[in-house]
Amino acid sequence: MTATLEQRLTELETRIAFLDQTVQSLDATVAAQDRILHELQREIAQFRGELGRVNAALAHDAQDEPPPPHY
């Protein structure tokens, strides 16, 4: 092999190694974000349920209340 060809091959191998490391890092980041996203979706669903229960507890009709004692 000529020195130029060997140098180019070494440079390509270095770039591939760097790209592989970058892909692995990005994969780990995406996996972490996916876990966070699922956790946030679960918490939002839980908060929606709690909010629905609070709204149901606070929303009462005045007709459902007994009349005041002075009537």
PyRosetta script that sets phi, psi and omega in degrees:
from pyrosetta import init, pose_from_sequence

init()
pose = pose_from_sequence("MTATLEQRLTELETRIAFLDQTVQSLDATVAAQDRILHELQREIAQFRGELGRVNAALAHDAQDEPPPPHY")
pose.set_psi(1, 146.1)
pose.set_omega(1, 177.2)
pose.set_phi(2, -81.2)
pose.set_psi(2, 161.0)
pose.set_omega(2, -178.6)
pose.set_phi(3, -62.9)
pose.set_psi(3, -38.0)
pose.set_omega(3, -179.3)
pose.set_phi(4, -66.4)
pose.set_psi(4, -43.8)
pose.set_omega(4, 179.8)
pose.set_phi(5, -65.5)
pose.set_psi(5, -41.9)
pose.set_omega(5, 178.6)
pose.set_phi(6, -64.9)
pose.set_psi(6, -39.3)
pose.set_omega(6, 178.9)
pose.set_phi(7, -65.2)
pose.set_psi(7, -42.8)
pose.set_omega(7, 178.8)
pose.set_phi(8, -64.2)
pose.set_psi(8, -41.2)
pose.set_omega(8, 179.2)
pose.set_phi(9, -64.0)
pose.set_psi(9, -42.2)
pose.set_omega(9, 177.8)
pose.set_phi(10, -62.7)
pose.set_psi(10, -41.9)
pose.set_omega(10, 179.0)
pose.set_phi(11, -63.7)
pose.set_psi(11, -41.7)
pose.set_omega(11, 178.3)
pose.set_phi(12, -64.7)
pose.set_psi(12, -41.7)
pose.set_omega(12, 177.5)
pose.set_phi(13, -62.0)
pose.set_psi(13, -39.4)
pose.set_omega(13, 178.6)
pose.set_phi(14, -64.7)
pose.set_psi(14, -44.3)
pose.set_omega(14, 178.9)
pose.set_phi(15, -63.0)
pose.set_psi(15, -41.6)
pose.set_omega(15, 179.2)
pose.set_phi(16, -64.1)
pose.set_psi(16, -40.6)
pose.set_omega(16, 178.2)
pose.set_phi(17, -62.9)
pose.set_psi(17, -42.9)
pose.set_omega(17, 178.7)
pose.set_phi(18, -64.3)
pose.set_psi(18, -43.9)
pose.set_omega(18, 179.3)
pose.set_phi(19, -63.8)
pose.set_psi(19, -39.4)
pose.set_omega(19, 178.5)
pose.set_phi(20, -63.0)
pose.set_psi(20, -42.9)
pose.set_omega(20, 177.9)
pose.set_phi(21, -63.9)
pose.set_psi(21, -40.7)
pose.set_omega(21, 179.2)
pose.set_phi(22, -64.5)
pose.set_psi(22, -43.0)
pose.set_omega(22, 179.3)
pose.set_phi(23, -63.2)
pose.set_psi(23, -42.4)
pose.set_omega(23, 178.8)
pose.set_phi(24, -63.4)
pose.set_psi(24, -40.8)
pose.set_omega(24, 178.7)
pose.set_phi(25, -64.8)
pose.set_psi(25, -44.2)
pose.set_omega(25, 178.3)
pose.set_phi(26, -64.2)
pose.set_psi(26, -38.4)
pose.set_omega(26, 178.6)
pose.set_phi(27, -62.3)
pose.set_psi(27, -43.3)
pose.set_omega(27, 178.2)
pose.set_phi(28, -64.2)
pose.set_psi(28, -39.5)
pose.set_omega(28, 179.0)
pose.set_phi(29, -64.9)
pose.set_psi(29, -44.9)
pose.set_omega(29, 179.5)
pose.set_phi(30, -63.8)
pose.set_psi(30, -41.2)
pose.set_omega(30, 178.8)
pose.set_phi(31, -62.8)
pose.set_psi(31, -42.0)
pose.set_omega(31, 178.6)
pose.set_phi(32, -65.2)
pose.set_psi(32, -42.5)
pose.set_omega(32, 178.9)
pose.set_phi(33, -65.7)
pose.set_psi(33, -35.6)
pose.set_omega(33, 178.0)
pose.set_phi(34, -64.0)
pose.set_psi(34, -42.3)
pose.set_omega(34, 177.4)
pose.set_phi(35, -62.5)
pose.set_psi(35, -43.7)
pose.set_omega(35, 179.5)
pose.set_phi(36, -63.1)
pose.set_psi(36, -42.8)
pose.set_omega(36, -179.7)
pose.set_phi(37, -61.4)
pose.set_psi(37, -44.6)
pose.set_omega(37, 179.1)
pose.set_phi(38, -64.2)
pose.set_psi(38, -39.4)
pose.set_omega(38, 178.2)
pose.set_phi(39, -64.3)
pose.set_psi(39, -43.0)
pose.set_omega(39, 178.8)
pose.set_phi(40, -65.2)
pose.set_psi(40, -38.6)
pose.set_omega(40, 177.2)
pose.set_phi(41, -63.8)
pose.set_psi(41, -39.5)
pose.set_omega(41, 178.0)
pose.set_phi(42, -64.9)
pose.set_psi(42, -42.7)
pose.set_omega(42, 180.0)
pose.set_phi(43, -66.2)
pose.set_psi(43, -39.1)
pose.set_omega(43, 178.2)
pose.set_phi(44, -63.1)
pose.set_psi(44, -42.8)
pose.set_omega(44, 178.0)
pose.set_phi(45, -61.8)
pose.set_psi(45, -40.6)
pose.set_omega(45, 178.3)
pose.set_phi(46, -64.4)
pose.set_psi(46, -44.5)
pose.set_omega(46, 179.4)
pose.set_phi(47, -64.9)
pose.set_psi(47, -36.2)
pose.set_omega(47, 176.7)
pose.set_phi(48, -62.7)
pose.set_psi(48, -42.8)
pose.set_omega(48, 178.0)
pose.set_phi(49, -63.0)
pose.set_psi(49, -44.2)
pose.set_omega(49, 178.8)
pose.set_phi(50, -64.3)
pose.set_psi(50, -41.0)
pose.set_omega(50, 179.4)
pose.set_phi(51, -64.0)
pose.set_psi(51, -39.9)
pose.set_omega(51, 177.0)
pose.set_phi(52, -62.0)
pose.set_psi(52, -41.2)
pose.set_omega(52, 178.4)
pose.set_phi(53, -66.8)
pose.set_psi(53, -40.1)
pose.set_omega(53, 178.8)
pose.set_phi(54, -65.7)
pose.set_psi(54, -43.9)
pose.set_omega(54, 178.5)
pose.set_phi(55, -61.5)
pose.set_psi(55, -40.7)
pose.set_omega(55, 179.1)
pose.set_phi(56, -65.3)
pose.set_psi(56, -37.6)
pose.set_omega(56, -179.7)
pose.set_phi(57, -71.5)
pose.set_psi(57, -34.0)
pose.set_omega(57, -177.4)
pose.set_phi(58, -86.3)
pose.set_psi(58, -25.6)
pose.set_omega(58, -177.7)
pose.set_phi(59, -85.9)
pose.set_psi(59, 100.6)
pose.set_omega(59, 177.5)
pose.set_phi(60, -126.4)
pose.set_psi(60, 152.8)
pose.set_omega(60, -178.8)
pose.set_phi(61, -93.8)
pose.set_psi(61, 135.6)
pose.set_omega(61, -179.5)
pose.set_phi(62, -62.7)
pose.set_psi(62, -26.1)
pose.set_omega(62, 179.5)
pose.set_phi(63, -69.6)
pose.set_psi(63, -23.2)
pose.set_omega(63, 179.7)
pose.set_phi(64, -76.8)
pose.set_psi(64, -16.1)
pose.set_omega(64, -178.4)
pose.set_phi(65, -83.3)
pose.set_psi(65, 145.2)
pose.set_omega(65, 176.5)
pose.set_phi(66, -69.2)
pose.set_psi(66, 155.2)
pose.set_omega(66, 179.7)
pose.set_phi(67, -66.9)
pose.set_psi(67, 154.4)
pose.set_omega(67, 177.8)
pose.set_phi(68, -62.4)
pose.set_psi(68, 158.2)
pose.set_omega(68, -174.2)
pose.set_phi(69, -62.5)
pose.set_psi(69, -21.7)
pose.set_omega(69, -176.3)
pose.set_phi(70, -83.1)
pose.set_psi(70, 4.5)
pose.set_omega(70, 176.4)
pose.set_phi(71, -95.2)
pose.dump_pdb("model.pdb")
